[in-house]
């Protein structure tokens, strides 16, 4: 399995307890293969406007929404390959476009507008337009998590991921530090995402029904932003 640059798929999310994951994994392993990266720490810098326009719009659940982030698999150093990603969702379908660069190149481009040499393709033009359309984009939040990703034995494009230890922070907006921050999930919980271009297989739907696993609406960035607002409200109440 290699990195892809473009995706078009439906992404369905579920919150699982430790026991639900343990039981579901017995079935997952009969039909799916753990990808070559195994359990991986993923770190993302989410970009937003000074008034948090992107995430505020997203939380209103419009038919169309989009976001920009910089992703690293593991902790980055200046020469490590990272991914600049635009993720769009229209009428329930997710479209993701991304391009790679070194961490130093990506940060210079996103934070200071310094062009990345050789980046003249369609994806790069889309990112340029995104940056020009949303004025004042800047690093807003780091969100990290530990992920296990599986792909189908019969259909490698069918994927299921499990994210645990999901953390967010507003300081140290860099990929060069080890993951740390405020926990989003309750102890023992994990976020499962089913990512498919076609219908979900019956073996998975049947097992989730048996275990009482039901679809939920969940955004890591959205949940982190809501927690940020709650923290600010609590601090203001204490000062009052």
N, C-alpha and C positions, 0 to 999 in steps of 0.2 A: 504494500500500500504506500503510495507516494502522496505528497502534498498536491492538492488541487487548487487551481486559481479561480474557478467559477463553479457555482452551485445553484441549482434550482430544485427546491424540494419543500415538502411539508415537514415542519418540526413540531412534535407534540411532546408536552412536558408532564412529568409526574413526580410527586414528592413521595419518597419511600422511607419507611422505617428500616432499621438495620435487619430485622427479621424478614421483612418483605423482600429486601434485596438478596438476602442469603438464600431464600427459597427460589426466587426468580432466577438467580444465577445458575441453579442446577439445570434449568431448561435452556437458558441462554447458551450455555457451553455445549449443548447438544446440537445447536443450529448455527452458532456463530463462532468467530475466531477473534481473539484479542489481537489488536493491530501491533505492528512491529515496535511501537514506542512503549508498550506496556503501560504502567501507571506513570503518568506524566504531570508535572506541575505546569500549569498554563498561567501566564500573567498577561493582563491587558491594561493598557492605558486608554480610557474612554475620553474622547474629545467632545467639548460642548461649548456653547456660547457663554458669555459672562452671566446671562440671566437663565441659564440651564434650559434653553429653548428645546433642544432635542429630546431630553428625557421628559420634560413637562408635556410636550406634544405626545410622546409615546404613551404616557400614562393615561392620556385621554382615550386611548384605544381607537385611533382613527383607522380608516380602511387602508391608508398608506402611511408608513413611517420608515425612518432610516437612521442609521448611526454610523459613526466613524471611530475606529479603534486601531491601536497598534498592539500586536500580539507577539509574545515570545514563548517558545516552548522551553521552559526552564529559565534560570536566571541568565540575563544577557550580559555580554561585554561589548565594547564598541565595534568589534569585528564580526559579531555573531549575526547570522541571518534572522531577521524578524519579518513580520508581515503587516503591511498597511491594508486594512480591510474596510470596505463599505458593505454594510448589511442592510438590505431593504426588505420590507414585508408589505405585500399587497394582497388584500383579500385572502389572507391565510397562507399565502405561498411566500417562502423565503428565497431571496436572491442574494447571493454573496459573491463579491468580486474582491480579489486581493492581488497585491503585487509584493515581491520580496525586495529587501535591501539590507545592508548592514544596519545595526542599531544606530551607529553614528550618523549614517546617511539619512535614515528615516527620521530621527529626532531633529536633525538640521532642517529637513524639508518641512515637517509638520509644525515645528515650533518657530522656525525663522524664515521659511519660504525659500530655502536654498535648494534648487532643483537637483534631482538625482541624475547623474550622467547616464545616458542611454535609455531612460524611461520615457518613451514616446509612443507607447501603445495605447489602445482604447481604454484599458483599465486605469492607466495613469492619467489620461485626459478626464475620466470620470471623477477621479479623486481631486484633480485640479479644480474642476467645476464645483464640486462639493465645498471645497475650501473657500472658493470665491463667493458662493451663494450664502453660506452661513458666516456672517461677519464676526470677527473676533474669536474664532475657534482657538481653544487652548486646552491643555491637559486638565481634566476635571477630576478624575478618580482612577485609582488602580484597583482592579478586581482580579483576584487570583483564586485558583482552585486546583485540586488534584483530580485528574480525569483518567478513567479507564474507558477505552473506546473499542467496540466490537463491530465487525462487519460480517455480513451473511456469507455462509458457505456457498449457497446457490446464487446469491445476488450480492456481489461485493459493494454495490452502491447503497444497499440497505445497511444502516448503521444505528447502533444503540450506544449511548454514552452514559456514564455514571460520574457525576461530579460531587465531590465531598470536600469538606474544609474550605468552603467558599468564604473568602475574606475581602473586605473593602477598606480603603483608606483614602484620605484627602491629602496627606502629606507624603513626602518622598515620591513624587510622581515620576518614577523612573522604573525601568525594567532591570536595572543593574543590581538591585537589592534582592535578597531572598524574600520569599512571600511572608507577609505579616499583615495584620489588620484586625478589623472588627468582624466577628462571625455573623453570617447571614442566616444560616440554618440552625435548628435546634440540635443538641447533641444526639448523634446516632442517625440523623436524617441524611439523605442524599437526594440529589436531583437527577432524575433519569430523563433523557431526551431520545425520542425515537425519530429518526431522520430518514425519510423515504420519498422517492419520486413516484411511487405507485402505492397500492393498497398495503396495509400492514398485514403480515402473515397471520393465518388463523391460529397457529400454535402459540403466538405471542398474545393475541387478544384473549384467547381462552385461558391461558395461565394467569394473565393479569386480572381477569374477572374472578377466577378462583381465589386469588390472593387479596381481592378487594383493593386493587390499585386503580385509581381513577384519574382521568386527565385534569390538569390544573392550569391556570394562567399564572405564569411566573416569569419575571424578568430579573436577572441578577442586578443589572444596573438600576432598574426601577426600584427593586426592593432596597438596594443600598441608598438610593436617593431618599426614599421615604424614611429610612432609619436616620439619615443625616438630618432631615427636617425635624424628626421627633427629638433627636438629641439637642438640637438648637432650641426647640420649644421648651424642653425640660430645663436647660440652662437658664433660659429667660425667666421661667417661673421661679427658679431658685433665687434669682437676683431681685425679683419683684418684692 
